[in-house]
Amino acid sequence: MLPSAASTHASPGHLHTQKWRGRIGMTLVAMLSVLAGMTDAIGFMASGDFVSFMSGNTTRLAVAISVGDLGLTGRLLLLVATFIVGNALGIIVSRLGGRRALPLMLTIAALLCGAAIWPYDEQLPALLAAIIAMGMLNAAVEEVNGLPVGLTYVTGALSRFGRGLGRWMLGERRNGWRVQLIPWTGMFAGAVLGAVLEHHLGLQALFASGLLAGVVGVVSLKIPRRWQLGYMPR
C-alpha cells in the first residue's frame, strides 16, 4: 500500500501510534484466527461439516445437488444460511454494544459453551450455534490500519499475500502484504489445536473455544476505544 500525502507529512508521534495500533490489531487478528481455526476443526471432526469455512460447504452443496442428495443439500443450505444470519447478528450485537469487542465476544463465548454442553445425540443445534458464533466473529475485526483482514476464511489473505509477493519480486516495495500471513498462520495453528482437543473431548472441546472467546473479550478491554472503532465494521 503506497503512503498517502497525509501520511508522508504525519508527525513522529502519529506514526508511532499508528505502528502500535497496527501491532495490537494484528495480535487481535491472530487470536481471533486461532479461535476460528480451532472451532472449525472441532466442528468438522465431530460432524463432518465446516463451521466457519463456508467455501468448503458451498462446494459440498454443489456436489450434493449434482448427485441429487436432497438430505445433504437441505442440511448444507441450512448451514450456509445460518452463517449469514450469524454475520448479521454480529453487526447487530456490535452496534448494540457500542461497537465494543467485549459484548460481542461474550455472546460468542456463550454460544460456543452452549454448543459444548448440548446432548451429543442431538448434534445439529450445537453445530448451528457454533456456526452463528463464527459468523458473528467477523464483526470483531474488519481492517487494521486500512488493511482488510478475514477471520473465518483465509483464501483472501493468501491471495493478497501472493499478489504482494509478486509485486515485491518485480521490485515494488509496498507495505502490508506480509501481515496477510498472520490470519492464515493463526487459523492453521488453531485448527491443529482444535483437532487435538476434539480427538480427546469430542464436541465438548468447544468449551475451549468458548473460553478463548471470553479471554479475548476481556483482553480487548485494554485496547483503546478509538482503536477498536477503527478495527470493527462501521
C-alpha positions as CSV (number, residue, x, y, z in Angstrom):
1,M,0.0,0.0,0.0
2,L,1.5,3.3,-1.1
3,P,1.6,6.1,1.6
4,S,-0.9,8.9,1.1
5,A,0.1,12.5,1.1
6,A,-1.3,12.9,4.6
7,S,0.8,10.0,5.9
8,T,4.0,11.3,4.4
9,H,3.6,14.5,6.5
10,A,2.4,12.8,9.7
11,S,4.2,13.6,12.9
12,P,6.5,11.1,14.6
13,G,4.0,10.7,17.4
14,H,1.2,9.9,15.0
15,L,3.4,7.4,13.2
16,H,4.3,5.7,16.5
17,T,0.7,5.5,17.4
18,Q,-0.2,4.1,14.0
19,K,2.5,1.4,14.3
20,W,1.3,0.3,17.7
21,R,-2.3,0.3,16.6
22,G,-1.3,-2.0,13.8
23,R,0.6,-4.3,16.0
24,I,-2.2,-4.6,18.6
25,G,-4.7,-5.0,15.8
26,M,-2.8,-7.8,14.1
27,T,-2.3,-9.5,17.5
28,L,-6.0,-9.4,18.0
29,V,-6.5,-10.8,14.5
30,A,-4.1,-13.7,15.3
31,M,-6.0,-14.6,18.4
32,L,-9.4,-14.5,16.7
33,S,-8.0,-16.6,13.8
34,V,-6.8,-19.2,16.3
35,L,-10.3,-19.2,17.7
36,A,-11.9,-19.6,14.2
37,G,-9.5,-22.4,13.2
38,M,-9.9,-24.3,16.5
39,T,-13.7,-24.1,16.3
40,D,-13.8,-25.1,12.6
41,A,-11.6,-28.2,13.2
42,I,-13.7,-29.3,16.2
43,G,-16.9,-28.9,14.3
44,F,-15.6,-30.6,11.2
45,M,-14.1,-33.6,13.1
46,A,-17.3,-34.0,15.2
47,S,-19.9,-33.7,12.5
48,G,-18.1,-33.7,9.0
49,D,-19.4,-30.2,8.4
50,F,-17.4,-27.0,8.3
51,V,-18.3,-24.4,11.0
52,S,-16.6,-21.3,9.5
53,F,-15.3,-22.4,6.1
54,M,-18.4,-21.7,4.0
55,S,-16.4,-22.0,0.7
56,G,-16.0,-25.7,1.6
57,N,-19.7,-26.1,2.5
58,T,-20.6,-24.3,-0.8
59,T,-18.6,-26.8,-2.9
60,R,-20.1,-29.7,-0.9
61,L,-23.6,-28.2,-1.5
62,A,-22.9,-28.0,-5.3
63,V,-21.8,-31.7,-5.3
64,A,-24.8,-32.7,-3.2
65,I,-27.1,-31.0,-5.7
66,S,-25.4,-32.6,-8.7
67,V,-25.9,-36.1,-7.3
68,G,-29.4,-35.5,-6.1
69,D,-28.8,-35.9,-2.4
70,L,-31.7,-33.9,-1.1
71,G,-31.0,-34.6,2.6
72,L,-27.4,-33.3,2.4
73,T,-28.5,-30.4,0.1
74,G,-31.0,-29.2,2.7
75,R,-28.5,-29.6,5.6
76,L,-25.8,-27.6,3.8
77,L,-28.2,-24.9,2.7
78,L,-29.2,-24.6,6.4
79,L,-25.5,-24.3,7.4
80,V,-24.7,-21.6,4.9
81,A,-27.9,-19.6,5.7
82,T,-27.1,-19.9,9.4
83,F,-23.6,-18.4,8.8
84,I,-25.2,-15.5,7.0
85,V,-27.5,-14.9,9.9
86,G,-24.5,-15.1,12.3
87,N,-22.8,-12.3,10.4
88,A,-25.9,-10.2,10.5
89,L,-26.3,-10.8,14.3
90,G,-22.6,-9.9,14.8
91,I,-23.2,-6.4,13.4
92,I,-26.4,-6.0,15.5
93,V,-24.7,-7.1,18.7
94,S,-21.7,-4.9,17.9
95,R,-23.9,-1.9,17.4
96,L,-26.0,-2.6,20.5
97,G,-22.8,-3.0,22.5
98,G,-21.5,0.4,21.3
99,R,-19.1,-1.2,18.9
100,R,-17.0,-2.7,21.7
101,A,-15.5,-6.1,21.4
102,L,-16.4,-7.4,24.8
103,P,-20.2,-7.8,24.4
104,L,-19.7,-9.4,21.1
105,M,-17.0,-11.9,22.3
106,L,-19.0,-12.8,25.4
107,T,-22.0,-13.6,23.2
108,I,-19.8,-15.8,21.0
109,A,-18.4,-17.4,24.2
110,A,-21.9,-18.2,25.4
111,L,-22.9,-19.7,22.1
112,L,-19.8,-21.9,22.0
113,C,-20.2,-23.1,25.6
114,G,-23.9,-23.8,24.9
115,A,-22.9,-25.9,21.9
116,A,-20.4,-27.8,24.0
117,I,-23.0,-28.9,26.6
118,W,-25.7,-29.8,24.0
119,P,-26.6,-33.5,24.1
120,Y,-24.3,-35.4,21.7
121,D,-27.2,-37.3,20.1
122,E,-28.8,-34.0,19.0
123,Q,-25.8,-32.6,17.3
124,L,-27.4,-30.2,14.7
125,P,-28.5,-27.5,17.2
126,A,-24.9,-27.4,18.7
127,L,-23.5,-27.2,15.2
128,L,-25.8,-24.3,14.3
129,A,-24.9,-22.4,17.5
130,A,-21.2,-22.7,16.7
131,I,-21.8,-21.5,13.1
132,I,-23.7,-18.5,14.4
133,A,-20.8,-17.8,16.7
134,M,-18.3,-17.9,13.8
135,G,-20.5,-15.7,11.7
136,M,-20.6,-13.2,14.5
137,L,-16.8,-13.3,14.9
138,N,-16.4,-11.5,11.6
139,A,-17.8,-8.4,13.2
140,A,-14.9,-8.3,15.7
141,V,-12.2,-7.0,13.3
142,E,-12.7,-5.9,9.6
143,E,-9.5,-4.0,9.0
144,V,-6.3,-2.9,10.7
145,N,-4.8,0.4,9.6
146,G,-6.7,0.2,6.4
147,L,-5.6,-3.3,5.6
148,P,-8.6,-5.7,5.1
149,V,-8.5,-8.9,7.1
150,G,-10.6,-12.1,7.2
151,L,-11.0,-14.1,10.4
152,T,-13.1,-17.2,9.5
153,Y,-11.6,-17.5,6.0
154,V,-8.1,-17.2,4.7
155,T,-8.3,-17.6,0.9
156,G,-8.4,-13.8,0.6
157,A,-5.4,-13.4,2.9
158,L,-3.3,-15.9,0.9
159,S,-4.4,-14.2,-2.3
160,R,-3.3,-10.8,-1.0
161,F,0.0,-12.3,0.2
162,G,0.6,-13.9,-3.1
163,R,-0.1,-10.7,-5.1
164,G,2.1,-8.8,-2.7
165,L,4.9,-11.3,-3.2
166,G,4.6,-10.9,-7.0
167,R,4.9,-7.1,-6.7
168,W,7.9,-7.5,-4.4
169,M,9.6,-9.8,-6.9
170,L,9.0,-7.1,-9.6
171,G,10.8,-4.5,-7.4
172,E,7.8,-2.8,-5.9
173,R,8.0,-2.0,-2.2
174,R,4.5,-1.8,-0.8
175,N,3.6,-2.3,2.8
176,G,1.1,-4.6,4.3
177,W,1.2,-7.8,2.2
178,R,3.4,-9.8,4.6
179,V,1.0,-9.4,7.5
180,Q,-1.6,-11.3,5.5
181,L,0.0,-14.5,6.6
182,I,-1.0,-13.7,10.2
183,P,-4.6,-14.8,9.9
184,W,-3.6,-17.9,7.9
185,T,-1.0,-18.9,10.5
186,G,-3.5,-18.3,13.3
187,M,-6.2,-20.4,11.7
188,F,-3.7,-23.2,10.9
189,A,-2.4,-23.3,14.5
190,G,-5.9,-23.1,15.9
191,A,-7.1,-25.9,13.6
192,V,-4.2,-28.2,14.8
193,L,-5.1,-27.4,18.5
194,G,-8.8,-27.9,17.8
195,A,-8.2,-31.3,16.2
196,V,-6.2,-32.5,19.1
197,L,-8.8,-31.3,21.6
198,E,-11.7,-32.9,19.6
199,H,-9.8,-36.2,19.5
200,H,-9.8,-36.3,23.3
201,L,-13.0,-34.4,24.2
202,G,-15.3,-34.7,21.1
203,L,-17.8,-31.8,20.7
204,Q,-17.2,-30.7,24.3
205,A,-13.9,-29.3,23.0
206,L,-15.9,-26.3,22.1
207,F,-15.6,-25.3,25.8
208,A,-12.0,-24.4,24.9
209,S,-13.2,-22.2,22.1
210,G,-15.7,-20.5,24.4
211,L,-13.0,-19.9,27.0
212,L,-10.7,-18.4,24.4
213,A,-13.5,-16.1,23.1
214,G,-14.1,-14.9,26.7
215,V,-10.4,-14.3,27.2
216,V,-10.1,-12.3,24.0
217,G,-13.1,-10.3,25.1
218,V,-11.5,-9.4,28.4
219,V,-8.2,-8.6,26.8
220,S,-9.9,-6.3,24.4
221,L,-10.7,-4.0,27.4
222,K,-7.1,-3.0,27.3
223,I,-7.4,-1.8,23.7
224,P,-8.1,2.0,23.4
225,R,-11.6,2.7,22.4
226,R,-10.8,4.7,19.3
227,W,-8.6,1.8,18.0
228,Q,-11.5,-0.7,18.5
229,L,-13.7,1.6,16.5
230,G,-11.1,1.5,13.7
231,Y,-10.9,-2.3,13.7
232,M,-14.6,-3.1,13.8
233,P,-17.1,-2.8,10.9
234,R,-18.9,0.5,10.6
